[in-house]
Amino acid sequence: MKLSNTDFRLLRWHIIALSISIAVSGALIYASNQFAKSSAENSRLALKQINKARSRLNSAMQDRDNFATYTSEYANLEDRKILGDNHRLDWMEGLDLLSQQNLVMNFSYAISPQTIYTPQPVIDSGNFEIHYSEMKLQLELLHEGQLLNFLNVMNEQIGGYYHLDSCSLSRTEKLTNTEEEPPAPEIKTNLMAECIGGWITLKNRNTLP
């Protein structure tokens, strides 16, 4: 079978049309692939931005909650006279009030000047400097229970934090044998206690001169 020139011309146009169709289809497929890749990349970037925004939001909410918590704790420490300057006058007034409650037979105290305190082992005190005012207590007691009660009441009624290091007890009454008629009963001091400790105060480094 022979093809005429007319047949070749018809085939040529069909071939050209087919080639154009193939080229257009290829271009459309390539463009579709590129669009799909671009969409996937944009989706990935959008998801990443959403995750970052969610993380920042969670962090902001946590900071807000922490601020509320720490603000309340900070105010509580201020009310308890643990934060701020030396509260020597408050401690002395509190001890004078204790002396009127007859918790022990008698007591005296001596508060030393405030110094910077370095605990052992060393701890991270953050933005606060730890100050320490040593206080020695001498108490006259009827029995050991008075000492424990006095220390508990002191911690409850006096603002601040008193760190007790040690206490020593010694007897003051000596027992003697005698046939004489005993004198009229009177309340006597049976024990002497000497306690050593100190008042701890926290100072914000940003407020230090």
C-alpha angles and dihedrals in degrees: 000000000000126000119222127218089258090056091050091052091051092047091047092058091046090050091048091048090048092048091050090049091050091048092048091047090049091049091049092049091048091047091048091051092048091048091049091050091046091048091049091049091047090049090050091050092046091050090048091051091048090052091049091049090048090049092050090048092050090047091049091049091049091049089050092051092045091049091053091047096045093043089056092046091046091052090047092053090049091051090050090053092241094117124057137030129344108302095198093134091052091050093049092049090048092051091049089054090050090055089061093056095066093227089150135015092257140327141189132193142193123203118202125212116280118266136181109268125217111191121214116257092034114246131197106253093181114210093348131094115214116228125191131200112189115220125189119200128199114192134183110214142185092206141350093265091069090062094054092045092049093051092047093050091045091055092046099046105034118069114235138050118282112196109205114212102177146337129204126197129203133176120246101183119080119203114227133182115232136156092211119110108267116248123248110293117263135174109262133185110251102177139034119206128193117191128186124198141112147238113252120212129181121215125194107236090218090064096048114112 
